[in-house]
Amino acid sequence: MATLKIVHVEQKEGGTQLKLIIDLENGGQALFKPMRFSREQQTLPNHFYFVDYERHNAEIAAFHLDRLLGFRRAPPVAGRTLNMTTELYLVAEGEALLKTFFISPANNLCFHGKCGYYCDTSHAICGHPDTLEGSFAAFLPSALLVPRKAWRHPWRRSYHKRRKAKWELDMDYCDTVKKQQQYSSGRRLLDLMDMAVYDFLMGNMDRHHYETLTVFGNDTSTIHLDHGRGFGRSDHDELSILAPLYQCCIIRQSTLERLIDFYKIGRAHV
């Protein structure tokens, strides 16, 4: 993904922010998220989690965090620097995307595509002058070959400025979750505890759905996808992300042992 020739580009439909589907010369595909601003810029204090900018480097860091925690449930993600002229514009498909390319007053090549948020001239993605950094996330196999199912996360936030989700109002909410078949037995509930730990460590409040492979039924692990809104505030720990743990009072033993190991390593270097 970091070096293969790009042969085709089109904008991914849906979603709130710009993403591009990249076709590589070996037949593989990747999801491209562009760099919008410097790594030092954090979540704006007046932004809700559901309108925060997505960060390309959050996708890369999330992939490596998933490996460090021993989960290995996130598809591979690599960083790459592109020539926007030869690797995007000249191989892009669709007038809706191509029409949004322009030269800025600073003589940089820019584009914005079409999406729910931040896809306009004032929020354009610009190169220097046509060099652009971004993340490439490997596509999962076609759903025709490996069917998947998307599940609404039981601890999903309300995505509303004033309204709270049920789990924020009911500290016994876990009892309601456990009544659902997929969480009453098997590994699924423990996988959500792993996901809560994972999201907490990257400050990701944007976990509304998750996916599983249907071929294994309820014995499959969750797939860790879409972490562009993680790592937004290095100075803040959002404890509400851990609601699944403190409401259900369970955690997978191997996950707890891994966290204790990291804690001991950190203490040894103080």
C-alpha positions in Angstrom: 0.0 0.0 0.0 2.9 2.4 0.7 4.6 1.9 -2.6 2.3 0.2 -5.2 1.2 2.2 -8.3 -2.2 3.7 -8.1 -4.4 3.0 -11.1 -7.8 4.3 -10.2 -9.3 6.7 -7.6 -13.0 7.4 -6.8 -14.7 9.0 -3.8 -16.3 6.6 -1.3 -20.0 7.2 -1.0 -21.6 7.9 2.4 -19.9 9.1 5.6 -19.5 12.5 7.0 -16.0 13.3 5.7 -14.0 12.8 2.5 -12.6 9.3 1.8 -11.2 8.0 -1.4 -11.2 4.4 -2.7 -7.8 3.6 -4.2 -7.2 0.8 -6.7 -3.7 -0.5 -6.7 -1.8 -2.2 -9.6 -1.9 -5.6 -8.0 -5.7 -5.6 -7.8 -5.8 -4.6 -4.1 -7.8 -1.7 -2.8 -7.3 0.8 0.1 -9.3 3.5 1.8 -7.4 6.8 1.7 -7.9 9.5 4.4 -6.0 12.7 3.6 -4.0 14.8 6.0 -6.1 17.9 6.8 -3.8 19.7 9.3 -0.7 19.3 11.3 -0.2 16.5 13.9 -0.1 19.1 16.7 -3.6 20.3 16.1 -6.0 18.7 18.6 -9.8 18.5 18.7 -11.3 22.0 18.9 -12.7 22.6 22.4 -16.1 23.6 21.1 -16.5 20.7 18.7 -18.7 17.7 19.6 -17.2 14.3 18.9 -19.5 13.8 16.0 -18.3 16.8 14.1 -14.6 16.5 14.9 -12.2 16.4 12.0 -10.8 12.9 11.1 -7.1 12.5 11.4 -5.2 10.3 9.0 -2.5 9.6 11.5 -5.1 8.4 14.0 -5.9 5.5 11.6 -2.2 4.6 11.5 -1.7 4.8 15.3 -4.9 2.8 15.9 -3.6 0.0 13.8 -0.4 -0.2 15.8 -2.2 0.1 19.1 -4.4 -2.8 18.1 -1.3 -4.9 17.6 0.3 -3.8 20.8 -2.7 -4.8 22.8 -2.6 -8.2 21.1 -6.1 -7.9 19.5 -5.0 -8.0 15.8 -8.6 -7.1 14.8 -7.8 -3.9 12.8 -7.0 -4.2 9.1 -3.5 -3.0 8.1 -3.0 0.7 7.7 0.1 2.5 6.2 1.1 6.1 5.7 1.9 7.3 2.2 2.9 10.6 0.6 1.1 11.2 -2.8 1.7 13.3 -5.8 -1.9 14.7 -6.1 -1.4 15.5 -9.9 -0.3 12.1 -11.1 -1.6 9.8 -8.3 -5.0 11.4 -7.7 -6.2 13.9 -10.3 -5.0 12.0 -13.4 -6.5 8.7 -12.3 -9.7 10.0 -10.6 -13.1 9.0 -11.8 -16.3 11.0 -11.5 -17.1 14.6 -12.3 -18.4 15.2 -8.8 -14.8 14.6 -7.5 -12.8 16.1 -10.4 -14.8 19.3 -10.4 -13.7 20.1 -6.9 -10.0 20.3 -7.8 -8.6 23.8 -8.0 -5.4 25.9 -7.5 -5.4 27.9 -4.3 -4.1 31.5 -4.1 -0.9 30.0 -2.7 -0.5 28.0 -5.9 -1.2 24.7 -4.1 -3.4 22.0 -5.7 -6.5 21.5 -3.6 -9.8 19.5 -3.7 -12.7 18.9 -1.4 -15.0 16.2 -2.9 -18.6 16.0 -1.6 -19.6 14.7 1.8 -21.6 15.6 4.9 -19.1 17.8 6.7 -16.1 19.9 5.6 -16.4 19.3 1.9 -16.3 22.8 0.5 -13.7 25.3 -0.7 -13.2 26.7 2.8 -12.3 23.2 4.1 -10.3 22.0 1.1 -7.5 19.6 1.3 -4.3 21.1 -0.2 -0.9 19.8 -1.2 2.5 21.5 -0.9 2.2 22.3 -3.8 0.8 19.0 -4.9 2.3 16.7 -2.4 -0.2 15.2 0.1 0.2 12.8 3.0 -2.5 10.4 4.1 -3.4 6.9 5.4 -4.1 3.8 3.4 -6.3 1.2 5.1 -6.5 -2.2 3.5 -9.9 -3.2 2.2 -11.5 -6.3 3.7 -12.3 -9.1 1.3 -15.5 -8.6 -0.8 -18.7 -9.2 1.2 -19.6 -11.7 -1.6 -16.6 -13.8 -0.6 -16.6 -13.1 3.2 -20.0 -11.9 4.3 -20.1 -9.5 7.2 -22.7 -8.0 9.4 -22.8 -4.5 10.9 -24.1 -4.2 14.4 -25.3 -1.2 16.3 -23.0 -0.7 19.3 -25.1 -1.0 22.5 -23.0 1.8 24.1 -23.4 4.0 21.1 -23.6 7.7 21.9 -26.7 9.8 21.0 -24.9 11.9 18.3 -27.1 14.8 19.5 -26.1 18.2 21.1 -28.5 17.8 24.1 -30.0 14.3 24.2 -28.2 11.5 26.2 -28.0 7.8 25.3 -29.8 5.2 27.4 -26.5 3.9 28.9 -25.7 7.5 30.2 -28.9 7.6 32.2 -29.1 4.0 33.5 -26.1 2.6 35.4 -27.7 -0.9 35.2 -27.8 -0.7 31.5 -25.5 -3.7 31.1 -28.3 -6.0 32.4 -30.4 -4.9 29.4 -27.5 -5.6 27.0 -27.0 -9.1 28.4 -30.6 -10.0 27.6 -29.8 -9.8 23.9 -28.8 -13.1 22.4 -25.5 -12.1 20.9 -24.3 -10.9 24.3 -25.8 -13.5 26.6 -23.2 -16.1 25.9 -20.0 -16.6 23.9 -17.2 -14.0 23.4 -19.1 -11.0 22.1 -19.5 -9.1 25.3 -15.9 -9.6 26.2 -14.9 -8.3 22.8 -16.9 -5.1 23.5 -14.9 -4.7 26.7 -11.7 -5.0 24.7 -13.1 -2.4 22.3 -13.8 -0.1 25.2 -10.2 -0.4 26.4 -9.0 0.2 22.9 -11.2 3.3 22.3 -10.3 4.7 25.7 -6.6 4.6 25.1 -7.0 6.6 21.8 -9.8 8.8 23.1 -12.3 7.6 20.4 -15.9 8.5 21.2 -17.1 7.8 17.7 -17.9 4.1 18.0 -21.5 3.8 16.7 -21.3 0.4 14.9 -19.0 -2.6 14.6 -18.8 -5.5 12.2 -18.3 -9.3 12.4 -17.8 -12.1 9.9 -21.1 -14.0 9.6 -19.5 -17.3 8.6 -18.4 -17.9 12.3 -21.8 -16.9 13.8 -21.5 -15.6 17.3 -18.0 -17.1 17.8 -16.3 -14.5 15.7 -14.3 -11.5 17.0 -15.4 -7.9 16.3 -13.5 -6.1 13.6 -11.8 -2.8 14.6 -12.6 -0.2 11.9 -12.7 3.6 11.4 -10.6 5.4 14.0 -10.1 8.7 12.3 -11.6 10.6 15.3 -9.2 9.0 17.8 -6.1 10.6 19.4 -7.8 14.1 19.3 -6.9 15.2 22.9 -3.7 14.1 24.5 -4.5 16.1 27.6 -7.8 14.5 28.4 -9.0 11.0 29.4 -12.7 10.5 28.5 -13.8 8.1 31.2 -17.3 7.6 29.8 -15.7 5.5 27.0 -15.1 2.9 29.7 -18.9 2.7 30.5 -19.1 -1.0 29.3 -16.4 -2.0 31.8 -17.7 -0.1 34.8 -21.4 -1.0 34.1 -20.7 -4.7 33.4 -17.7 -5.1 35.8 -16.0 -7.7 33.5 -12.8 -7.7 31.4 -11.0 -10.4 29.5 -8.1 -11.8 31.6 -5.6 -11.7 28.8 -6.4 -8.0 28.2 -6.1 -7.2 31.9 -2.7 -9.0 32.0 -1.5 -7.0 29.0 -2.5 -3.7 30.6 -0.7 -4.7 33.8 2.4 -5.6 31.8 2.4 -2.1 30.2 1.9 -0.5 33.6 4.9 -2.4 35.1 7.0 -1.4 32.1 6.0 2.3 32.6 6.7 2.2 36.3 10.2 0.6 35.7 11.2 3.6 33.6 10.0 6.3 36.0 
